């Protein structure tokens, strides 16, 4: 049965509509899977897939219509209808896969065959049900001239009994297209809305965060113990998180608990200790509350305070106990507010007078610098256990442990979940891209983070965007206590990158067999003492890395490798702890065993000795002797 | 059927990707333990335990195997001897300086233990300032096959020595004196720091 050109066109248009829906679904899934900023934004990916897949969709859709014979003409059996729907679905899914593959290639990524097949399955998950639904539902809505016109053709010959075939009603082009467009748009919008990818709405949200103030001991990197005061998520076990749980989305999660300008933030703060505490979010970098966003709130011992406040201007904020020593003991965390207009991964919304950011920000990270003084911890655990204020003058505080996001050197440089940016290298000639790093100093020491590999651009200080035209390119950034600096790290190397790129200028990625396609650059603090721990253990202080990947596949492999290394480290650590526990148990048993077995042995020996040989108590022996002497000689 | 099978597979893959919070969720900072991780009353103590002293707290931190050039060891080794280092952290919670004489630290049993050096660093003759923490490095040589001894810590105020078990030699980290990396190898990005 031949198809008309109109039917082939209709097949092509239907495939394009299905492609749009499948593209939204593919972009959403890719965005969800993109760890550490390996993917561009989902919205741009959706548009890219739709545009790049449109032409293949038209061609494949027409081909599917041709292969399936005549379209949805009356009298068509249901099974044929389903088969034709499957062909159109396959055509649309194929086009979506082509679009996704082209997008990936243009982004400089690799294209493994497995990924193509997987994307085809993902796309079919949308196109197959949608095409089938259209094939069966569209005719019911439509009526009409086409049906009327088609009826005589389908009528039986004169005189023959009218048959009652298993038919579905005919459709019209308008009805078909209306329903198709409606279904595709609904699917696309639904998928995007489900992941929060749609542009901002005017409606403000209320986001609730529940924190509990608590305290506890924590292993320090030299395996001694430190006492911390801090926050944890209410309802979770264990002691305080260090640093406290984030309020908002500090990255690199694609989406989680975002606070946007104008939202309402509700905090439920529970004080689970025997001391009173305070809670402060200060807009400036001052120690005291000079321009507070919130507080200082008083949270009495054992009580809960429920407070709501409007989210301030986009930026990075520090929440903390208002007393400096409590902050140094771990009572601090970040609140990240994102701009309503652009919503994703950018420090602030563009506005006149603000520094413009001609860059695609792939992802955001937050680095919280903290430091710890064991003396302060011991005082908090002992002398001042029930006191809000630990009497220990600030000039006496000498931190000996330095952290990024609660981890020291070796751990922090392997943590892609919170700390290590893993960035696909910028494609030459395309828009500049990089990552946003929110650097926060919650400690007492002044730090000076130094990035190897490239310079960073300071774009915001203490939640105030830099002025228009003020481009500050730095490789070392001074960080006073309580400062919050947002910097952009470009996704390429600088000319003076160290470690140096390979000699091949077209392929500036180290060919390290352990990290294929990845170049690793360190970030360390130039305040030298903070590179160490416990008064000299190097490099167990404030150090981490950033990784530049040759392509998306290398980035994904690198992330997997770090996750595996972290899991192995946990196993090794647990094994060491087990050995120590075993040693302690053995020693305890040996110490306890010195007294008891002796007694048991003596008692057992007495039991084993024949009755007549047992030693009698002196009194009984004497009595027996006298009795023997009193007896007549004969009896004896 | 094939199209529908692939569609179902795609739906499952997509749903699992959307519900999997793995890479897209930030883990909070490492949590501290709920209760003080103290040793049983009266010991025995192991590495990391806090030993109460009259002036504050003492604790033995990491124990490492020391490798590297002989001249950097800081002690005389007999042929075949292995060298180990334990770190002793002393926290002075008094509001006056205290003196913790290195002689208050001994190793027991002595069998198989060779030369011992105790470096007090800037704490001259063991003097620790008021409200301060300081670390002593205890380095000792051990004959082949001899297990790690216990570290005996005596309180300057007198009383019985506290014995700290150093564990066994298996799985110890290595301190290479040539490279100064505690774990024997630098972290991933250690090149060129």
Interface residues (C-beta under 8 A of the other chain):
Chain A: X25 X28 X29 X32 X33 X34 X35 X36 X86 X89 X90 X118 X120 X121 X122 X123 X124 X125 X126 X127 X128 X129 X194 X195 X215 X216 X217 X218 X219 X220 X222 X223 X224 X225 X227 X228 X230 X232 X233 X236 X237 X238 X239 X240 X241 X242 X243 X244 X245 X246 X249 X250 X251 X252 X253 X254 X255 X256 X373 X374 X375 X378 X379 X381 X382 X383 X392 X396 X398 X400 X405 X406 X407 X409 X410 X413 X414 X417 X418 X452 X498 X499 X515 X520 X521 X522 X524 X534 X535 X536 X537 X538 X539 X540 X543 X544 X545 X559 X562 X572 X575 X576 X579 X580 X581 X583 X584 X587 X588 X591
Chain B: X3 X4 X6 X7 X8 X9 X10 X11 X13 X14 X17 X18 X20 X22 X23 X24 X25 X26 X27 X28 X29 X30 X31 X32 X33 X34 X35 X36 X37 X39 X40 X44 X45 X46 X47 X48 X49 X50 X56 X57 X59 X60 X61 X62 X87 X89 X91 X92 X93 X121 X131 X132 X133 X134 X135 X163 X165 X167 X168 X170 X171 X180 X181 X182 X183 X186 X187 X188 X189 X190 X191 X192 X193
